[in-house]
Amino acid sequence: MNPVLALREIGYLLERSRADTYRVRAYRGAADVVSQMSEEERRHHQEQRSWAKVSGVGPKTATVITQAMDGQVPEYLQKLRDEQQPLVEGGLNMRAAMKGDLHCHSSWSDGGSPLEEMMITAQALGHEYCAITDHSPRLQVARGLSADRLRQQISVVADLNDTMAPFRCLRGIEVDILEDGGLDQDDQLLAELDVVVSSVHSKLRSDSETMTHRMVGGIANPRTNILGHCTGRLIQGERGLRPPSVFDAEVVFEACRTFNVAVEINSRPERRDPPTRLLKMAMDMDCLFSIDTDAHAPGQLEFQIYGCQRAEELGLDPDRVINTWPVDKLLAWCAKA
């Protein structure tokens, strides 16, 4: 068995099961190390049983590599395969209607894997399209993309689409809504993108009036297609807890309806954003929605089922979810044609 594929599959299954980040990185890091070796180097370490002495390879990953190179399915990989369970009960009808994911990150910003690997995984999960939405420049902690880096990524996406057709990698961004309601990227560059997710990432404890004006400013911008994780809350996970931002939800959702902006149902288990009360309000106000993973790693692209379950339980019509639409209809809507 190819040891690189074995290590990456372990990383994927750990991501899917929401294992600690350091565990995932250990296996993905070892996969990167082995992938850069020549066949001769691999044979040498296998013959000498010296994998654990290689920088970036630990005792557990060394065992996986050794067993794979011996032609076995590594015991730990088989254990993870055997332990796989459905992430949730329900949501299957909505998930079957989904044609893509409109919010995910790569190693261009704060994601853990290359853009190509994210898209290959999305395709393998049955998606017809997936938007790459790395962060905008103000979010320096997440290595947000400057205008020049975003242009470079757009070129990479074009090349990727040539090789992955008919699957489509959509050009996108998760752009910060600034304190004055503006968007954190050049307007003409935003106009070149297929999908723009606009989100608040700073000063989340602002008072309701301040936050409402800020959010409505971002929503009213004609480049915005999706309002990302609207409350910014964190309800579990290794990043800790964070209460939801306060804002006039009726005003914000009315702005989404008026300016043709979808409300994101963020599927990350630690977010579940918007909370159920606000999700019901947005549904009652005839908003459109986008059920997205906000994935930062390939295994997290399966998290979409969490959002699908919530939406299905509340009776949301799949036709009101923009990423159930064919790509041509979606792109025309995003262009606000």
C-alpha positions in Angstrom: 0.0 0.0 0.0 1.2 3.5 -0.8 2.4 4.9 2.6 1.6 8.5 1.6 -2.0 7.6 0.7 -2.3 5.6 4.0 -1.1 8.5 6.1 -3.4 11.0 4.3 -6.4 8.7 4.7 -5.6 8.5 8.4 -5.4 12.3 8.5 -8.8 12.5 6.7 -10.5 10.1 9.0 -9.2 11.9 12.0 -10.4 15.2 10.6 -13.8 13.7 9.9 -14.0 12.5 13.5 -13.0 16.0 14.8 -9.7 14.7 16.4 -7.3 17.2 17.9 -5.5 19.2 15.3 -2.0 18.1 16.5 -2.9 14.4 15.8 -4.0 15.3 12.3 -0.9 17.3 11.6 1.3 14.5 12.6 0.0 12.2 9.9 -0.3 14.8 7.2 3.2 16.1 8.1 4.6 12.6 7.8 2.8 12.1 4.5 4.5 15.3 3.1 7.9 14.0 4.2 7.5 10.6 2.6 6.0 12.1 -0.6 9.2 14.1 -1.1 11.5 11.0 -0.9 12.8 9.1 -3.9 11.9 5.4 -4.2 15.5 4.6 -3.3 15.3 6.6 -0.1 12.1 4.8 0.8 13.6 1.4 0.2 16.6 2.3 2.3 14.5 3.3 5.4 12.3 0.3 5.0 15.2 -2.1 4.8 16.9 -0.5 7.8 13.6 0.0 9.7 14.8 3.5 10.3 11.6 5.4 9.7 11.4 6.7 13.2 14.7 8.4 12.8 13.4 10.6 9.9 12.7 14.2 10.8 8.9 14.7 10.8 8.1 11.0 11.4 7.2 9.8 14.8 6.9 6.3 16.3 3.2 5.9 15.3 3.6 7.3 11.8 6.7 5.1 11.4 4.6 2.0 12.2 2.0 3.0 9.6 4.7 3.6 6.9 6.5 0.3 7.7 3.3 -1.7 7.5 2.2 0.0 4.3 5.6 -0.6 2.7 5.3 -4.2 3.7 2.2 -4.4 1.6 -0.3 -4.4 4.5 -3.2 -2.2 5.3 -1.8 -0.4 8.4 -3.5 -1.6 11.5 -4.3 1.9 12.7 -5.9 2.8 9.3 -8.0 -0.4 9.4 -9.1 0.4 12.9 -10.2 3.9 11.8 -12.0 2.5 8.8 -13.9 0.0 11.0 -14.9 2.7 13.5 -16.5 4.9 10.9 -20.1 5.8 11.7 -22.5 8.3 10.1 -21.8 11.7 11.5 -25.5 12.4 12.2 -28.9 10.7 11.8 -31.0 12.5 9.2 -30.3 15.2 6.8 -29.9 12.8 3.9 -32.5 14.2 1.6 -31.1 17.7 1.9 -27.5 16.3 1.5 -28.6 14.4 -1.7 -29.9 17.7 -3.1 -26.5 19.5 -2.6 -24.4 20.2 -5.6 -21.6 22.0 -4.0 -20.0 23.8 -1.1 -19.5 27.5 -1.1 -17.1 28.1 1.8 -13.8 26.3 2.4 -10.2 27.2 3.0 -6.8 25.9 1.8 -3.2 26.3 2.8 -3.2 29.6 0.9 -4.6 31.1 4.1 -5.4 29.2 7.3 -6.4 25.9 5.9 -4.3 22.8 6.4 -4.1 21.3 2.9 -3.4 22.4 -0.7 -6.2 23.8 -2.8 -6.0 20.9 -5.2 -6.5 18.4 -2.4 -9.5 20.2 -1.1 -11.1 20.2 -4.6 -10.3 16.5 -5.3 -11.9 15.6 -2.0 -15.0 17.7 -2.8 -15.3 16.0 -6.2 -14.9 12.6 -4.6 -17.8 13.5 -2.2 -20.0 13.9 -5.2 -20.0 17.7 -5.5 -20.3 19.3 -9.0 -18.6 22.5 -7.7 -16.8 23.9 -4.7 -15.8 27.5 -4.0 -12.4 28.3 -2.5 -12.9 31.1 -0.1 -9.6 31.9 1.6 -9.5 34.9 3.9 -9.0 38.6 3.0 -5.9 40.6 4.0 -7.0 42.2 7.2 -7.2 38.7 8.9 -3.4 38.5 9.2 -3.5 35.7 11.8 -5.1 33.6 9.1 -2.6 34.6 6.4 -5.3 36.5 4.5 -4.7 37.0 0.8 -3.5 40.3 -0.5 -4.8 41.4 -3.9 -1.6 40.1 -5.6 -1.9 36.7 -3.9 -5.6 36.5 -4.7 -4.8 37.1 -8.4 -2.2 34.3 -8.2 -4.9 32.0 -6.8 -7.4 32.9 -9.5 -4.8 31.8 -12.0 -4.2 28.5 -10.2 -8.0 27.9 -10.1 -8.2 28.4 -13.9 -5.5 25.8 -14.4 -7.2 23.4 -11.9 -10.5 23.7 -13.8 -8.8 22.8 -17.0 -7.7 19.5 -15.5 -10.8 18.7 -13.3 -13.6 19.5 -15.7 -16.5 19.1 -15.6 -16.0 19.7 -11.9 -15.8 23.4 -11.2 -13.6 25.1 -8.6 -15.3 28.4 -8.1 -13.2 31.6 -7.6 -14.2 32.9 -4.2 -13.2 34.7 -1.0 -14.3 35.0 2.6 -13.9 38.8 2.9 -14.0 40.6 6.2 -16.8 43.1 6.7 -14.9 46.1 8.1 -16.1 48.3 11.0 -17.5 50.9 8.5 -19.4 48.1 6.6 -17.0 48.1 3.7 -15.4 44.9 2.3 -11.7 44.1 2.9 -10.6 43.7 -0.8 -10.4 45.7 -4.0 -13.8 46.1 -5.5 -12.8 45.4 -9.0 -11.0 42.2 -7.9 -14.1 41.1 -6.0 -16.0 41.6 -9.3 -13.8 39.0 -10.9 -14.8 36.3 -8.4 -17.7 33.8 -8.7 -18.7 33.8 -5.0 -18.1 36.3 -2.2 -18.8 35.2 1.4 -18.8 38.3 3.7 -18.2 37.8 7.4 -17.4 39.7 10.6 -14.2 38.5 12.3 -13.3 41.3 14.6 -14.8 43.3 17.5 -17.5 40.7 17.9 -18.6 42.1 21.2 -19.7 45.4 19.7 -23.1 46.7 20.8 -26.2 45.8 18.8 -26.6 49.1 17.0 -22.9 49.2 15.9 -22.9 45.5 14.8 -26.2 45.9 12.9 -25.0 48.9 10.9 -21.7 47.1 10.2 -23.4 43.9 9.0 -26.1 45.7 6.9 -23.3 47.7 5.2 -21.6 44.5 4.1 -24.8 42.9 3.0 -25.8 45.9 1.0 -22.5 45.8 -0.9 -23.4 44.4 -4.4 -20.4 42.1 -4.3 -21.7 40.1 -1.3 -23.4 36.8 -2.1 -23.4 35.1 1.3 -23.4 36.3 4.9 -21.0 34.0 6.7 -21.5 32.6 10.2 -23.6 35.6 11.2 -23.2 35.5 15.0 -19.6 34.3 15.2 -20.3 32.1 18.1 -18.3 29.1 19.2 -20.2 26.5 21.3 -17.6 23.7 21.6 -14.1 22.6 20.5 -10.4 23.3 21.1 -10.8 27.0 20.2 -12.9 27.5 23.3 -16.3 29.1 23.7 -17.5 32.4 22.4 -20.9 34.0 22.9 -22.9 35.1 19.8 -22.6 38.7 18.6 -25.6 40.9 19.3 -27.5 42.6 16.4 -31.0 43.3 15.3 -31.6 40.0 13.5 -34.8 41.2 11.9 -33.0 44.2 10.3 -30.1 42.0 9.2 -32.2 39.3 7.6 -34.5 41.8 5.9 -31.3 43.3 4.4 -30.3 39.8 3.2 -33.7 39.3 1.5 -33.7 42.8 0.0 -30.2 42.7 -1.4 -30.4 39.0 -2.5 -27.8 37.7 -0.1 -28.0 34.1 1.2 -27.7 33.4 5.0 -25.1 30.8 5.6 -25.9 27.8 7.6 -22.4 27.1 8.9 -22.0 23.4 9.3 -19.0 23.3 11.6 -20.1 21.5 14.8 -18.4 24.2 17.0 -20.4 27.0 15.3 -23.9 25.7 14.4 -24.5 29.3 13.2 -27.0 30.8 13.1 -28.6 29.5 16.3 -31.9 27.7 15.8 -34.0 30.7 16.8 -32.3 33.0 14.3 -32.4 30.3 11.6 -36.2 30.0 12.0 -36.5 33.7 11.8 -34.6 33.9 8.6 -36.7 31.1 7.1 -39.9 32.9 8.1 -38.6 36.1 6.5 -38.1 34.2 3.1 -34.3 34.4 3.1 -32.2 32.2 0.8 -29.5 30.0 2.4 -26.2 28.4 1.7 -25.3 25.3 3.6 -21.5 25.3 3.9 -18.8 23.5 5.7 -16.3 26.3 6.3 -13.8 23.4 6.0 -10.2 24.0 6.7 -9.1 20.4 5.9 -10.3 17.7 3.5 -12.0 15.5 6.2 -14.1 18.5 7.3 -15.8 18.7 3.8 -18.1 15.9 5.1 -19.4 18.3 7.8 -22.0 19.6 5.4 -24.4 16.9 6.7 -24.5 18.7 10.0 -26.1 21.8 8.4 -28.3 19.6 6.2 -29.7 17.8 9.2 -30.6 21.2 10.9 -32.2 22.5 7.7 -34.1 19.4 7.1 -35.4 19.1 10.6 -36.8 22.7 10.3 -38.5 21.9 7.0 -36.3 24.2 4.8 -37.2 23.7 1.1 -34.0 22.6 -0.8 -34.9 25.1 -3.6 -34.1 27.9 -1.1 -30.6 26.6 -0.7 -28.4 28.2 -3.4 -25.9 25.4 -3.4 -28.5 22.9 -4.5 -28.8 24.9 -7.8 -27.0 23.9 -11.0 -23.7 25.9 -11.4 -25.0 28.1 -14.2 -28.0 29.2 -12.2 -25.9 29.8 -9.1 -23.3 31.9 -11.0 -26.0 34.0 -12.7 -27.5 34.6 -9.2 -24.2 35.4 -7.7 -23.5 37.9 -10.5 -26.9 39.5 -9.5 -27.8 39.5 -13.2 
